[in-house]
Amino acid sequence: MNKLLVSCGGTGGHYYPGLSIARKAKEQGLDVSLFLTGKRAPGQAELARQHGLESTLARALSLPRKPWLALVFAYRFYCDYLNAKKFLRKTEPDAVLFMGSFAGVPLGMACKSLKIPIYLHEGNVWAGKANRFLSKYSKKFFASFPVKNESAIQCSTVVVGMPIRPELLREEFSKPEFISTLNDKDPMILCFGGSQGAQAINQMLPYCYEVLLARKYSLQLVQLTGTDDNQMLIERYGEAPVVVAKQSDEMGALINRASVVVCRAGASSIAELIHFKTKTVLIPYPIAAENHQEINADFACKSKGFYKLNQSEIDKFSLANAIELQLRQGDDLDFSQVSYPNAAEKVLKEIFS
Ligand SMILES: CC(=O)N[C@H]1[C@@H](OP(=O)(O)OP(=O)(O)OC[C@H]2O[C@@H](n3ccc(=O)[nH]c3=O)[C@H](O)[C@@H]2O)O[C@H](CO)[C@@H](O)[C@@H]1O
């Protein structure tokens, strides 16, 4: 049986697409497990276990921010590399798939030394540092979208798409209990940050909502803030048809129901919105590494389904105008220029055929 190891530690941005590929691999009868790093790893391993997947946990190594820490970093890197080699000798995977975090690099170098085939998956339109570095030793680079800095990739590249959680790929969804106070008739705006929320959007939205109501829109709003500290926000909305919550595990139902979404420009968010063909205002996280969210947003805007608003340009009117612009567009927009479906299947076919 083919044995696959998926290295997807770090933030949700690397973990969830890796988990989706691992779940698909298990469904196809492959022997698959996860390699997780960092403080989120125990929780991520527990979620993987609920899907019948085993994980190996390791510490996360990040690049030193101060030059005098370079020696400590080199020592730790070497220890992690030796541990990874020991682990690979014991488990003998046929292939290792990296989802693009620096934490996976010691494991990558151990694969190189033991001649275990390395594959990479990149979520963003701008390939990140770890993937660029590992590409020199890899068999194939799987991209979610055509990669803007493709010249920095030193192995063959194939665009497969961003793997989406299977829960979101259903045809029908039931209405989430926590929005039962909202009706099924009026348009609904859904707002969320990345997997960690977005303070700047959270603060501006109530003002923007007032502007839209003053323009006579009968709008409902679901605002997922990423924080527990929502009391002031809830009081501010008062009796308005608005639901404020920290987060939701029912994103499929919410995106499917939304008339317009306002969110960051993370790769999974964009892939999910393309899947549901939902009109969206993207507000790229301005300090994302190498400005990759703005590059993601610029790519998504090839479809009129997306509209980009920079955080520096946000005020209650610009955000209201952007939402209004999207509300007024028809619901039959073409997302085909940016759509790359069935990513997990394509990755597994490329690795094992
Ligand atoms: C700040 C930052 O650098 N973020 C990066 C991080 O992703 P990050 O995890 O922040 O953002 P993504 O858009 O990739 O993913 C967000 C995910 O959270 C889900 N969600 C959101 C709110 C909620 O209440 N419930 C819920 O399930 C969304 O449906 C989506 O699946 O890695 C991604 C992939 O490398 C990058 O594209 C992002 O730019």
The ligand as an SDF file (V2000), in Angstrom:
LIG
                    3D

 39 41  0  0  0  0  0  0  0  0999 V2000
   -2.6730   36.2100    8.2380 C   0  0  0  0  0  0  0  0  0  0  0  0
   -2.0650   35.2500    7.2650 C   0  0  0  0  0  0  0  0  0  0  0  0
   -0.9070   35.3710    6.8820 O   0  0  0  0  0  0  0  0  0  0  0  0
   -2.8990   34.2470    6.8790 N   0  0  0  0  0  0  0  0  0  0  0  0
   -2.4540   33.2210    5.9630 C   0  0  0  0  0  0  0  0  0  0  0  0
   -2.8320   31.8240    6.4900 C   0  0  0  0  0  0  0  0  0  0  0  0
   -4.2090   31.5920    6.4980 O   0  0  0  0  0  0  0  0  0  0  0  0
   -5.4670   31.7900    7.4010 P   0  0  0  0  0  0  0  0  0  0  0  0
   -5.7540   30.5270    8.0650 O   0  0  0  0  0  0  0  0  0  0  0  0
   -5.3570   33.0350    8.2130 O   0  0  0  0  0  0  0  0  0  0  0  0
   -6.5560   32.1490    6.2310 O   0  0  0  0  0  0  0  0  0  0  0  0
   -7.2750   31.2840    5.1260 P   0  0  0  0  0  0  0  0  0  0  0  0
   -8.1070   32.2230    4.3610 O   0  0  0  0  0  0  0  0  0  0  0  0
   -6.3340   30.4390    4.3380 O   0  0  0  0  0  0  0  0  0  0  0  0
   -8.2060   30.2990    5.9820 O   0  0  0  0  0  0  0  0  0  0  0  0
   -9.2210   30.7670    6.8060 C   0  0  0  0  0  0  0  0  0  0  0  0
  -10.1150   29.5910    7.0590 C   0  0  0  0  0  0  0  0  0  0  0  0
  -10.8220   29.7890    8.2600 O   0  0  0  0  0  0  0  0  0  0  0  0
  -12.1630   29.3960    8.0300 C   0  0  0  0  0  0  0  0  0  0  0  0
  -13.0110   30.0330    9.0490 N   0  0  0  0  0  0  0  0  0  0  0  0
  -13.0000   31.3850    9.2180 C   0  0  0  0  0  0  0  0  0  0  0  0
  -13.8130   31.9480   10.1720 C   0  0  0  0  0  0  0  0  0  0  0  0
  -14.6430   31.0990   10.9580 C   0  0  0  0  0  0  0  0  0  0  0  0
  -15.3880   31.5190   11.8280 O   0  0  0  0  0  0  0  0  0  0  0  0
  -14.6310   29.7690   10.7360 N   0  0  0  0  0  0  0  0  0  0  0  0
  -13.8210   29.1940    9.8000 C   0  0  0  0  0  0  0  0  0  0  0  0
  -13.8490   27.9720    9.6330 O   0  0  0  0  0  0  0  0  0  0  0  0
  -12.4440   29.8190    6.6140 C   0  0  0  0  0  0  0  0  0  0  0  0
  -13.5860   29.1610    6.1030 O   0  0  0  0  0  0  0  0  0  0  0  0
  -11.1410   29.3940    5.9390 C   0  0  0  0  0  0  0  0  0  0  0  0
  -11.1890   28.0260    5.6050 O   0  0  0  0  0  0  0  0  0  0  0  0
   -2.3470   30.8540    5.5310 O   0  0  0  0  0  0  0  0  0  0  0  0
   -2.9260   30.9430    4.2260 C   0  0  0  0  0  0  0  0  0  0  0  0
   -2.3530   29.8200    3.3680 C   0  0  0  0  0  0  0  0  0  0  0  0
   -0.9610   29.8930    3.3150 O   0  0  0  0  0  0  0  0  0  0  0  0
   -2.6260   32.3320    3.6400 C   0  0  0  0  0  0  0  0  0  0  0  0
   -3.2750   32.4650    2.3900 O   0  0  0  0  0  0  0  0  0  0  0  0
   -3.1170   33.4100    4.5950 C   0  0  0  0  0  0  0  0  0  0  0  0
   -2.7740   34.6770    4.0650 O   0  0  0  0  0  0  0  0  0  0  0  0
  1  2  1  0
  2  3  2  0
  2  4  1  0
  4  5  1  0
  5  6  1  0
  5 38  1  0
  6  7  1  0
  6 32  1  0
  7  8  1  0
  8  9  2  0
  8 10  1  0
  8 11  1  0
 11 12  1  0
 12 13  2  0
 12 14  1  0
 12 15  1  0
 15 16  1  0
 16 17  1  0
 17 18  1  0
 17 30  1  0
 18 19  1  0
 19 20  1  0
 19 28  1  0
 20 21  1  0
 20 26  1  0
 21 22  2  0
 22 23  1  0
 23 24  2  0
 23 25  1  0
 25 26  1  0
 26 27  2  0
 28 29  1  0
 28 30  1  0
 30 31  1  0
 32 33  1  0
 33 34  1  0
 33 36  1  0
 34 35  1  0
 36 37  1  0
 36 38  1  0
 38 39  1  0
M  END
$$$$
